[in-house]
Amino acid sequence: MNSEILVNITPQETRVAVVEQGAVQELHIERTSSCGIVGNLYNGRVTRVLPGMQSAFVDIGLDRAAFLHLADIWRLRQGEDAGKPIERLLHEGKNILVQVIKDSIGAKGARLSTQVSIAGRLLVYLPQVSHIGISQRIEDETERKLLREKLTHLLPPDEKGGFIIRTMAEAASEQDLQADIEYLHKLWYDIREKFSTSQPGLLYQDLNLSYRVLRDFINDETTRILVDSRETYQKMLAFAQVYMANVMGRIDHYAGERPLFDLYGVEDEIEKSLARRVNLKSGGYLIIDQTEALTTIDVNTGGFIGIRSFDDTIFKTNLEAAQVIARQLRLRNLGGIIIVDFIDMESTEHKNAVLTEFKKSLMRDRTHMTLNGFTALGLVEMTRKRTRESLAHILCETCPTCQGRSKVRTAQTMCYEILRELLRESRQFDAREFRILASQQVIDLFLDEESQSLAQLADFIAKPISLQVEATYTQEQYDVILM
């Protein structure tokens, strides 16, 4: 399926959209002020070891200490360290070479690993293991065998590291593979030299988003890469000329007056991707709720009534939902534990068909996932590797009015709360008058339906009560002023 990659550049951020047949399939945003650090290598200093959690906090030069768990310490997998607790492997003040495997998300610091992997254009270098792996996207067994043999033939006899052959290496020549091997060896040598001579801090930084587009996103189905910045276009061309000359002809500069993302409808898609509700073409809809621990997706028939039977209506809605959910996971970059509540189906055949469709749709995702079948409660459980913040976390913040509850207390509820506060204040202070400062909705209610309640309280405390609208107050904000 042919695809186009759109690259929108501003001084503040880089945005990338992958478009297939007019529909946006992926969105990636990287801001200058908060670039992701996944893949970066650091000279880290252990600041605290937590034996009870078998983990440690490591200072890598960021505002917040990063987190290293025992399971992510590579030395543990070697014979002499197997079974040792973390307090026998690390101590405060120890310098260690670490790689970020997960950006800081919410209140959690970045997650680290001592197992290093460095991505090249065709290969991923694993300097601590002697293993050759092949991308799962290369499915032909004969091709896999040939690639393994080709790479093994090119490696030096004293090679101690391992490699993963990326999808782009499928049509690569021996010269291209050799160049990638030499580049990765040189890079690893420089990193080790820096680690041995430098203070704690950054040793190696992964490519920025515009270059990662060329390294990670392009495949045989990519027909064009449109870049709306001439400077970035020229930099991408120069990068491609050195590392991937075969894609140079697909990189174009967009110079139109209409914004690139507007032309392809990406801005509208971003807006929809922030909504809780996603409408299906059939008339059904999804409700997507993202929490700290997991994401839940609920499928509903909505206005879809079908033409045959109720079971058929449910089946068709679930089939469409399976395709849309897979796309929404990519668009929103949802990760961690994901629970999908498809509409209950009686037929085992229908359940299997929906699960098969879901698996097929998820295969287009470049992120690692695990998918389980239907549980006893009819839910589908899955995980999607979370390495960077979701789209909502990048573009949004917690609502200051509802504090993330998605609901606010009613004006009537606020009136009753203010009346209780007035009673408390009157018992503590001997004021001449009490004045209520609140939003327009709350004041209107005091002047109308709750006017009798306010008058009764004024009589009870024997003090006048005045009202004042504060236009800047939300419905849940108020103050009681002593006059």
N, C-alpha and C positions, 0 to 999 in steps of 0.2 A: 504494500500500500504506500503510494508516494506521499512524501511529507516535505514540508518547508519549515525552516527554523528562522524565526524572527528575533533580531537582537536590537533592543531599544536602549540607547545610551544617553544618560544625563550625567552631569558632574556628581550628582548625589547617589545615583544607583544604576545598576545594570539589570535589565529585565529580559528574560528569554522565554519565548513561547514556541512550542512544537505544534504545528498545525497539520492535520491530515484530513483531506477531503473537506476543507472548509471548517472543520471543528477543532478547537483547541484541545490538545491531549495532555500537555504538560505545561506548567508554569514554574519558572525559577527566578528568584529575586535576590540580588546581592547588593547591600548598601555599603557605601564607602565608609560610613561611620561604624558599621558593625559587620565586617566581613566574617563569613564562617571560617572556622579554623580546623575543620575536619581534614585529616591527612597531614597537618603540620607536625614537624618533629621539634622537640624541645629538649634542652638540657634542664631537667627538673630537679628540684631539691625537696626531699621529703621533709615536711613540716610537722606531721603528726601521724603516728601509727595507732590504729584502733584494733587491738587483738579481738575484742568482742565481736566486731563486724568483719574481721579478716580483710581489712582494707586500710588505705592510707590516703592522706591528703598531701598533694604535691604542689609546690609553688612553681609555676611556669612563667611567671611574670605578668599574669593577668590580675584584674581586680579581685577575682574570687579564686580560691585554691581549687585545683582540679582533683578528681577522684580516681583512685586506682584500686581495683579489687584484686584479691588473690588469684582469681581465675584468669585475670588478664596479665599475669606476670609470666613471661615466657620461660624464664629460668626454671620455673616449677616443673616444666614438662621434660626437663633433662633428668637423667637418672639420679645424680647426686643430690638434687633438691626435691625430688618427689616426696610428697607428704609433709614437707616442712611448713609450719605455720608462718604467717606473714611477719611476725615479730622476729623470726630467725633469718628472714631474708632481707628485711629493710630496717633501718633505724633513722631517727631524726638527724637531719643534716647530710644524709647520703645523697650524692648526685647520681641520677639515673637518666638514661636516654628513653624518652617516652614519645608516643605518637597519639594524637587526639583521634578517638574513634567516634565520639559523639559530642556535638556542640553543647554548650550550656543551654538548658531548656528550663524556662521558668525560674524557680529558686534553686535548681540543681546546677552544680558546677560542671565543667566539661569532664567527660569520661576518658580515661587514658588506657593505653596498653603498652607493654614493653616489647610486643611483637611488631616488628617494622615491616611495612609494605610500601613500596614506592612505585607509583604508576607511571609508565611510559606510554608511548602512543600505541604500541603493539603488545607490550608485555607489562606485567606487574612483577616487580622484583621482590623476593622474600629472602633477604640475606641470612636469616637464621635457620632456614630449613633447606634440605636437599630434596626437593620434590618438584615435579613438573605437573601442573594442573592445566586444564583446558576449559574455556568458557562453556557453560551449559547451552548457550545459544548456538554453538556449533554442534549440530545433532548427528551429522553423518559420521559413522564410525570409521570409515576408510579415511576421511579427511582428518579426523582427530588423530588417527595413528600416524598419518603422513606428517602432520604438524609436529607431533611429539618427536618423531625421528629427525626431522629437519632441525629442530631446536637443539636436540641432544648432540647432533653432529657439529653444531656451531659453538657449543660451549667449550671453554678451555678445560684441559684435563684436570686441573687443580680446582675447578669450580666447587665451592662449598654451599653456595646459595641455591635457592629454588626460584621457579618462575611460574606465573600463570599466563597462559596464552589468551589474549583478548580476542573478541570477535573480529576486530579490524585486521587481525593477522591472517585471516583466512586466505586472502588473496595476495599476501605480502611476499616479496622476493627474499632470497637469502641475504642480499645486501641490506635490505631494510631491517631485517631481524638482527643482523650483525651490528648495524648502527645503533639500534635500540639497546642491545646488550652492552655495548661500549659506553653509551650515554648513562645507563643506569649504574654500571660499575663505577664510573667516574663520580657520579653524584653521591653514591654511598661512601666512597673514599673521602670526598670533601666533607661529608657530614660527620664521619668519625674523627677526622682531623679537627674540625671545629669543636666537637664535643670534648676532646681531650685538652683543648687549649682555652676554651671560652668559659665565661661565667654563666650561671643559669639564665636561660632565655631562648629565643627562637633560633633554631638551627637550619630549618628548611621550611619553606612556605609553598603550599600547593598553588597551582595556577589559578588566576582569577577566572571568573565565570565566562568571560568572552573567549578565553583560550580553552577552557574546559569544554566549551561547545564543540570545538574542533576535535579535541581528544576523546571525548566521551559520548557525544550525542549523535555524531554523523554515522550513518550506515549506508548500505547500498540503496535503500529506499529514499534517501534524502536527495531531493532534486535541486534545492537552492537554499542558500543562507543569505538572508537579507539583513543588512546592517545599516542603521540610519545615521551613523556617525562616520564621517570620512576618515578621521584620525584613527578610530578603532578598526575600520575596514582595512586601512593600510597596514596596521599592526597585525591583524589577523592574516592578511595576505603574506606578510613577511614570515610569520610563524609557520604558516602552511608550506611556504616555499622550502623551509628548512626541514620540517618534520613530516609533511604529508603533501607532497606536490600534486598528487592525484586529485585533491579536492579544491585546488585553487580556482578551477573553472566554475565551481558552484558557488563561490562567494561573490555577492553583488552588493554594490552600494545603493541604498534607497535614498533618492534625493527629492521625492515628491513633497508637495506642500502639505498635504493631509498627513497627520501623524500616523506612523506605521501601524501602531496597535489599534488605532481607530479604524483604519482601512480594513483590517482583518477581523474586527469585532472582538479583539482581545480585552479591551477595557470593559466591555459589557460582561464578558466571561469572568473577569476578576470580580466584578460586583456580584455576580450570581454565586461565585464560589465562596463568598463570605456569608451568604444567607443560610439560615437553618433549614429552610425548606427547599427541596429540588423537585420541580415538576417533571413528570414523565410525559412523553408524547401521547400515551394512551389515555391520559386523564388521571392516572395514579400519581403518587408523589412519595418522596423520601423525607424523613426527618433525621438530620444528622446532628448529634450532640457530642461535643468534644470536651472531655474532662481531663483532669491531671493524670488519672490512672488508665483510662481507656476511652475509646470512642464507640458510641452506639449508633446504629443505623436502623431505622424502623421503616418498613415498606407498607404502604397503604394503597387500597384500590382507588380511593377518592371518587371522582365522578365517572370512572370507567365501569360500565355495566355489561359490556360484552354482548355477544349476539347468540351464543349457544347455551351455555350453562354457567352456573356460578363457579364450578370447579375450573372450567375453561378460562373464565375471567381471571381467577386467581393465578392460574398457571402462566397466562400471557403477561400479567403484571409482573410476576416474579422473574420471568425471563428477561423482560426489558430492564427491570431493576438491577439484575445481575450485571448487565453491560454498563449501565450508568454508574453503579457503585464503583466498579473497577476504574472508570475514568475519573470519578470524583476523588478517589484515593490518590491518584496521581496529581490531579489539579491542586488539591488542598494540601498535598504532601502529609497526609495523615499517617501516623506511625504508632508503634506500640501494640497493645491489645485492641482488637476491633471485634465487636459483636454485631452480627447482622441478624435482624429479626424479620425474615421473610414472612409473608402471609401464610398461615397454616395450610398445609396441603395433605390431603388424605392419601393420595396415590403415591406409592413408593417410586413408580416410574416417573412421575412428575418431579419428585424430589431429586432423583438422580439426574434428570435432564437439566434442572436449574443449577445443580452443583457443577455439572459438566460445563455448562455455559459460563458459569462464574470463573471456573479454573481457566477456561479458554481466554476469557477477557483479561484475566490477571496476568497472562503470559506476556503481554505487551509491556509490562512494568519492568524497569531496569533495576528496581530495588528488591532485595531478598525478602521472601515471604514464606510463611507456612500456613496451610489451610487445612482445617479439620472438617469432617462431615457434620451433618445435623446432630445436635445433642438430643437427649431425651425430651427436652423442653421445646424442641423445634428451632433452636438457634444455631447459627453457623459461627464458629469461633475461628479467628485467624490472627496472625501477627504480621506486621510489616515493619521492617527495620527502620528505626528512627535515628537519623544522624544529624538532621538539621531541624530548625523550628518549622512548624507548619505555616501555611500561608496566613492563617488567621492570627497567629502569634507575631508574625512579622509586621502585618499591616494594621493590627487592632490592639487595643488595650482594654482593660476591664472598665466597664461603664461606671463612672463616679456616682451616678444616681442609684443604680440598683446593686452595685458591687458584685456584678456577675451572677445575680440571681435570675436575671431575665424577667423580673417582675418588680413592681414598686407597690408600696402600700397605698391603699386608696385614700382619697381625700377625707372620707368619713373616718377611716382608721386614724388618720393624723389629727383630726378634730378631737377625737376622744383622748388621744395621747396628750394633746396640748391642754385639755381640760384637767387631766390628772396632774400635769406639771404645774399648772396654775395653783391647784390646791396645795401641792407640796410647797411651792414658793410662798404662798400666803401664810403658811404655818411657821415658816422660818424667818420671814422678813415683814416688817411693818411698813409697807410702801404706801404712798399716797394714791398711786394708780398703777395698774398692770397693762402693758401694751404687748399685743401679739404681733410679731413680724412673721409672715408666712407667704406662700405662693398665692397666686390669683385664685386657683381652684379651691384652696382651703379657706381663704377669706370669703369667697362667694358662698361656700357652704355654711359658714358661720352666720352670714347675713340672711340666709334663706332657711334651709331645713333645720339647721342646728342653732338657730337664733334663740329659741326657747331654752335650750340647754345652757347656752352662754349666759342668758339673763338669770337663770336659776342659780348658777354658780356665783355671779356677781352679787346677788342678794345674800347668798350663804356666807361669802367671805366679807361682805359689807364694804367692798371696794369697787370703784369703777374699772371696767375693762375696755380698752380701745383696740382697734384693729388697724393694721397697716400692711399694704401689699408690698412685697419685695420682688421686683421683676426678675432678679438674678437667682432667686431661690428655686430649687427643684421642689417637687411635690412632697418630698420627705424631709425637707429642711424647714426649721422654724427657730425662733428665739422668743423668749419671754423677757421683756425689759421692765425693770422696776423704775417707776417715775417718782 
